[in-house]
């Protein structure tokens, strides 16, 4: 997935990995969809970025073995960076109850279906434990995170 200039700038400025960047980008995407807004990454409060980074790092560390196994299984079908980006997206979607998130992640792949199902369920269960992380528009026209 090709990054926008705004995503590249945010990634470089805040030292984000691709998992976290796509978690944040899709948080904003869903916020815009729900509010019919047109907010940009520049309108996220620094606090949103900081907490997102902390949650994503913890999630990736807590699920390192599962994520590494998943990336290894899909490596012949999908570019690893695309898989990492999708996992960040699905962390946001799952923890906030937007669709199936991890439960449908790469479900079209036929490799190691039983193992993939177990990994998807484990990632789903882990993400749900983080609780929802709703975004709101603050008084200063910055998007804030209540988590």
C-alpha positions as CSV (number, residue, x, y, z in Angstrom):
1,X,0.0,0.0,0.0
2,X,1.5,3.3,-1.0
3,X,1.7,6.0,1.7
4,X,0.6,9.5,1.3
5,X,3.0,12.4,1.9
6,X,1.1,13.2,5.1
7,X,1.6,9.6,6.3
8,X,5.3,9.7,5.5
9,X,5.7,13.0,7.4
10,X,3.9,11.6,10.4
11,X,5.9,8.4,10.4
12,X,9.2,10.2,10.2
13,X,8.3,12.9,12.7
14,X,6.9,10.5,15.3
15,X,9.1,7.5,14.7
16,X,6.2,5.2,13.9
17,X,6.5,1.7,12.4
18,X,4.1,0.7,9.6
19,X,1.8,-1.2,12.0
20,X,1.3,1.9,14.1
21,X,1.0,4.2,11.2
22,X,-1.8,2.2,9.6
23,X,-3.5,1.8,13.0
24,X,-3.6,5.6,13.3
25,X,-4.5,6.2,9.6
26,X,-7.5,3.8,9.9
27,X,-8.5,5.3,13.2
28,X,-8.9,8.6,11.4
29,X,-10.5,6.9,8.4
30,X,-13.2,5.4,10.5
31,X,-13.7,8.7,12.5
32,X,-14.2,10.5,9.2
33,X,-16.6,7.8,8.0
34,X,-18.7,8.0,11.2
35,X,-18.7,11.8,11.5
36,X,-18.8,12.5,7.7
37,X,-15.8,14.6,8.4
38,X,-12.7,15.4,6.4
39,X,-10.1,15.5,9.1
40,X,-6.4,14.9,8.4
41,X,-3.6,13.3,10.3
42,X,-2.3,16.8,11.2
43,X,-5.5,17.3,13.2
44,X,-4.7,14.4,15.6
45,X,-3.5,15.6,19.0
46,X,0.0,14.5,20.0
47,X,-1.6,12.6,22.8
48,X,-3.5,10.4,20.3
49,X,-0.3,9.6,18.5
50,X,1.5,8.9,21.8
51,X,-1.1,6.5,23.2
52,X,-1.6,4.8,19.8
53,X,2.2,4.2,19.7
54,X,2.2,2.7,23.2
55,X,-0.8,0.5,22.5
56,X,0.6,-0.7,19.2
57,X,4.0,-1.5,20.6
58,X,2.5,-3.4,23.5
59,X,0.1,-5.3,21.2
60,X,3.0,-6.2,18.9
61,X,5.2,-7.3,21.8
62,X,2.5,-9.3,23.5
63,X,1.7,-11.1,20.2
64,X,5.1,-11.2,18.6
65,X,5.2,-15.0,18.1
66,X,1.8,-15.1,16.5
67,X,2.5,-12.1,14.3
68,X,5.9,-13.5,13.2
69,X,4.3,-16.9,12.4
70,X,1.5,-15.1,10.5
71,X,4.0,-13.0,8.5
72,X,6.0,-16.2,7.7
73,X,2.9,-18.1,6.5
74,X,1.8,-15.3,4.1
75,X,5.2,-14.3,2.8
76,X,4.7,-16.1,-0.5
77,X,1.3,-14.6,-1.1
78,X,1.6,-11.0,0.2
79,X,4.4,-8.5,0.6
80,X,5.4,-8.5,4.3
81,X,4.9,-4.7,4.6
82,X,1.3,-5.1,3.3
83,X,0.7,-7.8,5.9
84,X,2.1,-5.6,8.7
85,X,-0.1,-2.6,7.6
86,X,-3.1,-4.8,7.5
87,X,-2.4,-6.1,11.0
88,X,-2.3,-2.5,12.3
89,X,-5.5,-1.7,10.5
90,X,-7.2,-4.9,12.0
91,X,-6.0,-4.0,15.5
92,X,-7.9,-0.7,15.3
93,X,-10.9,-2.3,13.7
94,X,-11.1,-5.2,16.2
95,X,-10.6,-3.3,19.4
96,X,-13.2,-0.8,18.4
97,X,-15.7,-3.3,17.1
98,X,-15.8,-2.1,13.5
99,X,-16.5,-5.2,11.4
100,X,-14.7,-8.5,11.9
101,X,-11.1,-7.2,12.0
102,X,-8.7,-10.0,12.7
103,X,-11.4,-12.7,12.2
104,X,-11.5,-12.0,8.5
105,X,-7.9,-11.0,8.0
106,X,-6.6,-12.7,4.8
107,X,-9.3,-15.3,5.1
108,X,-9.0,-15.8,1.3
109,X,-5.6,-17.4,1.7
110,X,-5.7,-21.1,1.6
111,X,-2.3,-21.8,3.1
112,X,-2.3,-23.4,6.6
113,X,-6.0,-22.6,7.1
114,X,-6.3,-24.3,10.6
115,X,-3.2,-22.5,11.8
116,X,-4.3,-19.2,10.3
117,X,-7.7,-19.5,12.0
118,X,-6.1,-20.1,15.4
119,X,-3.8,-17.1,14.9
120,X,-6.7,-14.9,13.8
121,X,-8.7,-15.9,16.9
122,X,-5.8,-15.3,19.2
123,X,-5.1,-11.8,17.7
124,X,-8.8,-11.0,17.9
125,X,-9.0,-12.1,21.6
126,X,-5.9,-10.1,22.4
127,X,-7.1,-6.9,20.6
128,X,-10.5,-7.0,22.4
129,X,-8.8,-6.9,25.7
130,X,-7.4,-3.5,24.9
131,X,-10.9,-2.1,25.0
132,X,-12.3,0.6,22.7
133,X,-10.4,3.7,21.9
134,X,-12.9,6.3,20.7
135,X,-11.9,9.5,19.1
136,X,-13.5,12.9,19.6
137,X,-13.1,16.4,18.3
138,X,-11.7,18.5,21.1
139,X,-12.2,22.2,21.8
140,X,-9.0,23.1,20.0
141,X,-10.1,21.4,16.8
142,X,-7.7,18.6,17.4
143,X,-8.9,15.0,17.5
144,X,-8.5,13.6,20.9
145,X,-8.4,10.0,22.2
146,X,-10.5,8.8,25.1
147,X,-9.2,5.4,26.1
